[in-house]
Structure formats: C-alpha cells, structure tokens
Amino acid sequence: MAIRNQYWGNVVAVVPTVGAALATLIYVLRLIACRMSTVGWRLEDLLMGIGLILSYGVTAFVIYTAFNGVGVPGNELPQDERIRLQFGSWMIQKFWAPSMAFVKISILVFLKRLLGTAKVVRVGVTCLIVFTIMWAFTELMGNIFQCHPVQYYYDTTLNGHCMPGQTKLFQTSACLSLVEDVIILLLPMPVVWRLRITVQQKIGLTIVFSLGALFYTPSPSRLD
C-alpha cells in the first residue's frame, strides 16, 4: 500500500482540482460572453483555451503526486513509490512552461489589441512575445534533458547523472518568468495614466489590470 501524508495529500488533490474547475468556468463564461456580443471569439481566446487545456496536465500530475507520497520524507518512501513521486514531478514540468507561455501570449495579444495605438505597447508586446517563446522553449528543453538518461531524474537506480547547476538554472528561469509577469502588469500603466479620465477612473483601471498578480503561478520544483 502506498504511504500517504493524509493532510498534504488532500490539500494537493483538492486545491488544484478546485482551481482547474474555477478556471474552466471562467473561461467558458468568457466564451459565452464573447459569443453573445458582437465581438465574437478572438485569437487571445484560442490561445487562452490552449493554455487552459495544457494546465489540465499540470493539475492531473499534481493530483497524481498526492497519491504517491507527496508530503512524506523521501527516506521514508519505498523505492518504487519515490520513483512514481519523482515521475509526477517530472511530468508537471513538461506541461507547466507551455501552459504559462500560451496564457502570457494570450494576455499580450489582448493588450496589443486594446492599447496597440501606443507605440510603447506595440513594441513592448512584440518583445515580450518573443521572450516568452524563447523562455518556454528553454524551460521545456532544460526540463526534459536536465538528466542523462532523462529517466535518471525520477529513477536514480539507473546509471546516469544530472547537469551541474541544475537548481540555479531553474531558479534563474523562475525569476525571469516573475520579472516578465511584473513587466506585463506594468505595461498598460503609462497608457492608462495618460488617458483623459478622472483620477478615480485611472485608479480603477490600474486595479483591474493589476488583478493578474493574484493568479501568478510559481515554477514547479523537484519533489524530494
């Protein structure tokens, strides 16, 4: 029988499930609202949908780890269960970066459509889209090939090794992702505060654009 930390197992199973359900509901309502209006569905809706579908992979493997030893010290886990836990961690990483990339690009496309008359926004969006694609590709390739053979990440009984500076690499990647998120949040602010509207309206728009900070998702890390 699998060893399970009841508290953390329940938390890791329930929280992502609820989050995925809420994200799906909000996305469906967004599509319905677009369909009912004269706006229709746009490119950012498609990109957001792809990001949402990829996030289901993250959710599925997070739940997988909930039933395979998450929250239990590694030295207390049988070898087969430790392998399953590390495999879940490895698979989470494969879905996380592409999902985040599609979500970020969706937001950037939306900002360009909404505020694209400002040159700073157009240039900023283009640069950030290129950066996001390069970041996601590097993150994904780094996650896949961080160990040789790749299975050594989750099965250390094999004859293999992982690249030096593994932790620093992904800490740096996570920091770059966070910095990009902050830039995306700040990008509309100069345009908003140049609008000919009241200060109260400017503050309201600033708060609306800043709500994205509530949904920041940190990079998944190795489960040891």
N, C-alpha and C positions, 0 to 999 in steps of 0.2 A: 504494500500500500504506500502511496506517495506521502511524504512528510509535508505538512502544510501548516503555515502560520495562519491561524483562523482569522485574526483581525486584519492583517495586511492582505491576505488572500481575498477577503470580502471587499476591502477598500479598492484593491487593484481590479477586481472584477466589476464592481458596481459603478464606480466613478466614470471610467471610460465608456461604459455602456450608456449611462445617462447622458454623458456629453455627446456621444455619437447620435443618440436619439434626438437631442435638442438641436444639434447642428443640422440633422436631416430635416426636421420640422421647419426650422427657419429657412432652409434652402428651398423647400417645397413651397412655403408661403411666398417666398421671393419670386419664384417662377409663376405662381398663380397671379400675384400682383402685376407682374410684367405682362402676362398673357391677357389679363382683364383690361389693362390700359392700352393706349395706342403705341406704347413704347415697344412692346414685343421683347423677345429674347435677344440678347446681345452676346458678343464674344466673351465678355467677362463672366457671363452666366455659365457658358460652356466650360471655361477654364476653372471656375469655382466648383462646378459639378465634378470635373475630373479630379480636382484636389480632394473633394469630399470622398469620392469612391476610393482613392488611394489611402485616405485616412482610415477607412474601414480595415485595411490590412494592419495598420498600426494597432487599432483597437483589438482586432482578433488576436494578435500575438501578445499584446499586453495581458489580455484575459488568459491566454494560454499559459503565461508565466505564473498567473495567480494560482493555477492548479498544479504547478510543477516546482514548488519550493521557494517562491518569492518570499522574502522576509525571514527566511531561515538561514543561519550562518552556513557558509559554504562547506566548512569542515564537518558539519553535521548531516550533510546530504549524501546519499549513496551516489556512486559514480554515474549511473545511468540517469538519475534524476538531475544531477548537476549538469550533465550534457544537455538534457531537454531544456533546462532553465537558460543555459547559455545560448542554445539554438534559438529560443524565443527572443532573447535579447538581440541576437544577430539579425533575425528576420525583421524585427521592429525597425532597425536602422535602414533596411532596404526600402521601406515604404515611407519613412518619415521625410527624408530630404525631397523626393519627388513631389510628395503631397504639399509640403511647405512651398516649394517652388511654384506650383500651379496656383496656389492661393495668393501668394505675393504678386505674381504676374497679373492675376485677375484684378487685384486691388489697383495695381499700377495702370492697367488698361482703363479702368474706371476713372482714375484720377486724370488721365490724359484726355479722356472724352469730356470730363466735367470741367476741367481747368486748362485744357490744352491751348487756349488762346494766349496764355502766358508762356513766353519762351523758356523761362527758368523751369517751368513744369515739364514742357516737352523734352528739353534736353535732359533734365533730371530723370524722367521716366525712362527714356531710352537707355541711359547709362545704367540705371538700376535693373532693368530687364536683362541687359547683357550680363551684368554682375550676377544676377540671380541664377541664370542658366549656367554660368561658369561655376558658381558656388555649388549648385546642386550636383553637377556632373562630378566635380572634385570630391564632394562629400560621399557620393554614391560609390565611386571607384575606390576611394580610400577605405570605405567600409567593407567593400567586397574583398579587396586584395590586401587588407592590413595584416593578414597572416598567410603563411605558405606551409602546407596547402591551406586553402581557405577554410577547410573544415577544422583546422587546428584551433580556430577561435573558440569553438564550443566543445572540442574533443581533444584535450591536451594529452591523451594517451597515444596520439599519433606522433610520428617523428616529424617535427616541424618547428617553426619559430614565428614570432610576430615582429613587425618592424620596430626599430628603436624610436623612442619619442612618440609612441602611439597615443598616450594620454594627452600630451601637449598639442599634438596635431588636432585632435578633436575639440579640445578646449579652445584653441585658436579659431577653429571653424565655427563653434558655437558663439564666440564673441563677435565674429564678423557678421553672423546672422542677426545677432542682437543689435549691433550698430546699424545694420541695414534697416531693421524694423523701426528704429528711432528716426532714421532719415526719412523713411516713408511716412511716418506720423507727422514729421515737421514740414514735409514738402509743401502741403497746401497752405500752411500758415501765412507766409508772406502775401499770398494772393488774397486770402480771407481778410487780412487786416488792411488791405488796400481798397477793399470794397466800400462803396458809398452807402453804408448802412450804419445803424446805431451801434454803439459800443456793446450794448446788451446782446444784439444780434450777432456781433462778431464773437463775443464770448460763447454764445450758444453754439455757433458753428465750430468753434475751436474744441468745445467739449465733445461734440458729435464726432469730429474727425479723430479725437483722442481716444475714443472708446475702444479702438483696436488694441490698445495696450492691455486691456483686460483679458484678451484672448491669446497673449503671447505663449507659445509652446516651446519650452527649452529642448535642447538636443538630448535624445536618449543616450544613456551611458551604459557601459558594460555592467552587468549584474553579477557581482562577485559575492 
